[in-house]
């Protein structure tokens, strides 16, 4: 059976509490027993000595066994808790007043006796003659012989069988039951308070678990993760509560997951729109190409040379359009999914602008569009990828010329700004529709729309400039047309070597 965290903590706490209560009770009883033994042994320390120096017990040849037995019986009658024994010099029991069959040992270990006589720290436990292995507190004294030599020892067990029997009976008394009952009540109260405390402590964890379950359910359902509501104010960011820190961290993680989910959804939508746009852009030239080729095939015998060449020219034009579109798609996919490495080199940007102008010179002249370059003196060179920089300018100029009417102007302005070189490409076309500006660099638009729109060329420009750590911007100007701007890193100036 699987238990929750709160249940596991409660079980462990209950086991520890019961173990601690049991250990505490055992230690308390043990300490109380040791204290009682020490007190009894200290109070009766000289009892054996008084017995040993009694003149009625000693004869000319040493101790009198009959007198000893009589005295032992009297002492045990007066104080039933004591048991008196006479030991010889080797510790063998030579005299006692125990009932028949109660003596279980015939010899007593003398080492504790020697320690007692040497006044070692109490309590000192010695052998109990009425038990096989029990140890009890005692009092002992030397019994001198007739010639002054050691005759034996008086050995008094201070806690005898009578006291043990009485203690056993009292173990089931009301006092003991009351004590154990009180301990059980204290343990129960401690357990109840501990369970309540653990419930309060783990309540934020349970709330967090419920929130995680709701978030998981929303993700499984394919919707945006529901935000996590903090149980504590967000201002308490300096708390040391690990649960609060965990909750706040998880809330931040859920927020990031939500942002990533929305970004992925947006990218998926853009991908769908891109596929739809590309499919439309490919279908138009392919349909035209197929139509003219089919016409050439069906009317090959009846077509005149001029008309055949016109059909072929149109087919070639549509084929070239399809080729350019496929090349743009390939290049965009490579920039987005491959680890493209820049080949940085230093070159004058003005020369690249002139080379790109030469590419579009004939197309601009055919439409009477003026190409203008504004290059200030002492313009620093740039440090960038030459091929990508040329492709960026080519795409921007191609887009500008295609959307500039006859008699218009396309200009490229260069300017130095701190450690950058700013490039501004503008035209006198219809400009960008306001509703298209927000997503101009985020998706490709159909080229068949009558309004000024972006395309794969602008997406490629954006990706290439991102690799350079730059961005393409659409600048708002009062005059008609569209103006794009970006910046490239200027090359560091080289100082001439000293001669």
N, C-alpha and C positions, 0 to 999 in steps of 0.2 A: 504494500500500500504506500502510495506516494504522499508525503506530507508537505504542506506549504512551509515557507521559511519561518513564519510565526509559530507554527505548530512544532517544527523541529527545535527552535530556540526554547519554546516552552518545555518540551520534553527534556532537553539537556539541562535547563535551569532547574526543573523539578528533581531530576536525578542528582544534580550537584547539591541542591538544598537538602535533600534527604541524606546524602552522604555526609555533608557538613554537620547536620544535626546529629547523626549517629556518631561521627567522630568526636564532636563536641561533648556529647553525653558520655562517651567512653573515656575521654580525657578527663572530664570532670569527676567521674566516679573513680578513675585511677588516681587522680591527684588527691581526692578526698581520702581514699584508702591509704595512700602513702603518708598523708598528713596525720591520719589517725594512728598509724603504726609508729610514726616518729614520736607523737605525743605520748602514746602508751609506753614506748620503750624508754623515753626520757624520764617519765614519772616513776617507772619501776626499775630504774637503772640499778639501784643498790639493793633490790629485794633479795637476790641470790647471795649477796655479800652478807646481809643480816642473818640469813639462814646458815651460811657456812661458819660464822663466828659464834653460833649458839653453843654454849658449853654443854647443854643437855644432849647434843648430838655426837659429841666427840668423846671417845674413851681412850684408854691408855694405848690401845693398838690401832686407833684411827676411828673412823666413823662407825656409829652403831646402827646397823641396818634396821633393827626393829624400831628404834627411836625415830629414825628417819622416816620410815613408813607411816608411823603414827603422826609425825609432824606434817608429812605431805598430805595425809588425809584431812588433817585439821585445816591446813591452808586452802585446799581445794574445796572444802566445805564452806569456808568463809568467803572465798572468791572463786566461784566455779569457772571463771574464765582462764585461770592459770593451771598449768600442769608442771609438777616438779619432778626432776629426775636426778639421780646420782650417777656420775660418769667416773670411770677410772682414768688413769693418766693417758690411755690410748683412745679414749672416747667411747668405750663400750659401756652400755647401760648396766649398772650393777644394782640400782635401787629405784623403785617407782611405786606408785599406788594406783596404777591403771587397772581397770577391770580386765579380767582374763580375755585374751584374744584381740585386744585393742592395740597392742604394740606391734607395729609393722617393721620396725628397724631395730636392730640390736646394737647399732653403733651410730654415733653422731659425728659428723665432720667437724674437726676442731679448728679449722682455719677461720670460720666466722667467729668462733669463740675467742681466738687470739686477737682478732681485729677488735672485738668488743672490749676485751681487757686492755687493749692498747688505746682505748678511747677514740676510735675512728669515728667519722661522721655518721650520724644516725639517719635513717633506720638501717640496721644490719639484719639480714635475714639468715636464719639458720635452719637446720633440718628439723622437721616435725616427726618425732618418733612414731606417731600414730598415723602416718601417711607414708606412702612409698616415695613420693617425689615432691611433696609440698614443702614450702619454705615459709617460716613465720618469724616474727620478732621475738626476742628472748632476753633474758637476763642471766648472767653467768658469773661465777666466782670460784676462786681456787680453794680447794679443801686441802689443808696441810696435813702431812702424816705425823706419826708420833716422833719420828726422828727429824722433823722439820723439812723433810723432802715432800715433793708433790704426791699427794695421795689420790687426787681426782678433782672433779668439778661438780659444783651445784649448777644444774641447767634447768632454768625455769622458762617454759613456753608461755608467753603472756596472752596469747589468743588461742584458747584450747577448743576442744570439740564442743563443749557446752555453748560457748559463744558462737561458734560456726552454726550450730543447729538453731540457735535463737535468731541469728541473722538470716538464715534461710526461711524461717517462718515469717519474719517481718518483711521479707521481700515481697510477699503477697498482701501486705497490709494496705490500709486506706491511704496512708501517707505516700507510700511508693506509687500507688495507682494515681493519686492526685498529681504527684510530680510528673509522672509520665504523661498524664492527660494534659497538664499545662504545657509541656514541651510539644505535644502534638498540636495543641491550639496555636502556639507560637509558630510552629512550622507551617501550619495551614494558612495563618494570616500572612506569613512571609511569602508563601507560594501564591496566594491570591493577589497580594500587592505586586509581586514580580510579574505575574501574567498580565495584570492591567498595565503595568509599566511597559512590558514588551509590546503589548497591543498598541499603546500610544506611540512608541518609538517606531514600530514598523508600519504605522498607518500611512505615512508618506510613501513607503515602498509599495504598499498595496494600491494606493492611488496611482503611483507611477506605472505599476503593472497593468492596471485597467486602461490607462492612457495608451500604453504600448500596444495592448490588445486592440484598441480601437484604431490605432494607426496602422497596425498590421492588417486589420480587416479592410480598411479603406484602400491600402495598397493592393491587397488581394482582389478587391473589386475593380481595380484599374483606375481609381480616381486619385485625386491629389491627397497626400497625407494630411489628416486633420491636425491643426496646430495644437501644441501641448500647452495647457493652461497651468502656470506655476501656482503652487499652493502658497507661496510666500511672495511678498512684493519684490519686484525686480530691483528695487533700490538696495536691497540687502545683499550686495555683491561681495561684501567683506566678511561674510559669515564663515565660520570654520566647520559648520555642520556638513559632514560628508554627504548625507542624503540630499540636502539642499543643493550642494555643489553638483551632485550627480543629476539631480532634476533639472537644474539650470543648463548644464552641459548637454543633456539629452534634448532639452527644448531647442537649444541652438542647433544641434545636429538635425532635428526634425525640420527646423526652418531652412537649413541648407539643403536638405533633401527635397523640401517643397520647391525651393528655387530651382534646383537641378531638374526636378520633375517638370516644372513649367517650361524650363529652357529646352528640355528634351521634347516636350510636346510641341513647342514652337518650331524647333528644328525639324521635327517630323512633319508638321504642317507645311513648312517651307519646302521640305523635300518633295512632298506630294505636289505642291504647286509647281516646283521646278520640273518635275517629271511631266506634269500636264502641259506646261509651257513648251518644254523641249519637244514633246510629242507633237504639239501643234505646229511648232516651227519646222520640225522635220517633215511632217505630213504635207505641208504646202509645197515646198520645192520638190519633194519626191513625187507627189502627184503630178506636178507640172512636167518633171523630167520624164516620168513614165508616159504621160500623154503625148508629148512630142516624139519620143522614141517609138511609141506605138503608131503614131501617124506616119512617121518615116517608114516604118515597116510595112504598113498597109498600102501606102500610096507611093511606094518607091518607084513604080513604073510611070506614074502620071505626074509626079512633081518635077517642076523645072529646077534648074541649078540654083537660081537666086533664092527661090523659096526653100529648097533643101538646105542651103547654107544658113538661112535665117533660122530654120528649125534647129539645126545643129548648134548654132550660136546660143540660142535660148537654152537648149539642153545642157550645154557646157556651163552656162552661167548658173543654172540651178544646181548642177553637180558641184561646182566650186562652192556654192553657198552651203550645201550639205557638208562638204569637206571642211569648210571653215568652222561650222557649228560643231562637228565631231571633234576637231582639233581643240576647240575651246573647252568642250566637255572633258576631254582627256586631260588637258592642262589644269582645269579646275580641280578634278579629282586627284591629280598628283599633288597639287598644292595643299589639299585638305587632309589627305590620308597618308602621304609619304613624308619621311623625315628629310625634307629638302634642305640642303646645306648651301649657305651663301658663299659666293666667291668674291670676297671684298677686294676692291682695288681702288686706287685713286685716279680720278679722271676729271676733266673740265666738263661740267654739265652743259655749257653752251654748245660744245661740239656735238653732243648727243641730240640736242634740240635741232640743230641744223641738219643732221643726218635724217631725223624723223621728218622734218619739213620736206626734204628731197623726195621721200617716199610718197607724200601726198601732193606734191607740186602739180602734177598733171591733172589729178582729180580736182584740185582746187581751181586750177585755171579753167577747166571745162565748165565749172559752175560759177566762175568769176567770184570766187571767195578769196579774200586776202589773208595771207598767213603772216603774222607779225610776231617778232621776238623782241623782248625788252630785256637786255642784259646790261647791268651796271658795270662800270669799270672796276678792276681789281676784285672781281667776284672769286671767292675761294673755291678750290676744287672740292669735290665730294668724295666720300669713302663709302662705296656701295657696290652692289652687284651690277656690273655694266649691262648684262643681257636683260636682267629683270627691269632695270631702270628704263632701258630703251623700250621694253614691252609695255610698261606703264604709260609712258608718253604716247606710244603708238595707239594703244586702246583709247586713251582720252582724246587724242586728236581725231581718230577715226569716228568716235562717237560724236564729237563736236561738229565735224564736217558733214556727217550724214544728217544732222538736225539743224544745220544752218542754211537758210534760204539763199538763193542766188543773189550775188552782190553783197553778201554779209562779210563778217570778219571773224577769224579765229586767232587768238593771241596767246602767247606763252610769256609770262613775266617771271623773271628770276630776281631774287633779292637775298642778301645775307642777313641773318638774324642770330646774333650771338654765335654759338657754335653750330648753327644749322644754315642750310640753304633752302629758302622757301620757293616753291614752284606753284604758280597760279595759272590755270588753263581756263580760258573763258571764250564764249562765242556769242553771237547775236541771234541765236535761234529763238524758239518759242519758250524755252525755259522748262522747268520741272513743275508739274502740277502740285499744288500744296498737299493734296491727299496722298501723294506718292513719295514725299520727301522722307517721311519717318522710316520707311522700309526700303529706301533706295539701294542701300548696300547690304541688304539682308536677303534678297531674293531676286530672281530673274523675272522680268516681265515680258509679256508677249510683244513681239515686234510689230504685230498687226494692229495694235491700238493706235488711235489717231493722236493721242496725247504724247508728249515727250516722256519717255520712260527709260529705265535702265536696262541692263541685260547682263549676259555672261561676262562681257568685257569689264564692267564695273566690279563684278565679284572677283575676277582675277586680279584686278588692280588692288582691291582691298586686301586680298590674301598676300600678295607680293609685298605691299607696304607694311603689313603686319609682321612679316619676316624681318623687315628692316627696323622694327620698333617704331613705325610711324603709322599715321592714320590718314585716310582720305576724307576731306570735309567738303560739304556743299555750302558755299558762301552766299549769303543773302545780299543782293545788290539792287539798287534802284532800277538800273537799266535792264532792258530785256535780255534774255538769254540765261545760260547756266554757267556758273563759275565754280571750279573745283580747285582745291588747294591741298598740298601736302609738303612735308619737310624731310630733308635728308641730312645726315651728319656731314659736317664740313671736315675735310681732311686737315690734320694738324699742320701748322706752318713749319717749314724746314728752314733752319738758319744756315746761312752759307758758311762753309768752313773757313777759319782764319788762315791767312797766308803769312 
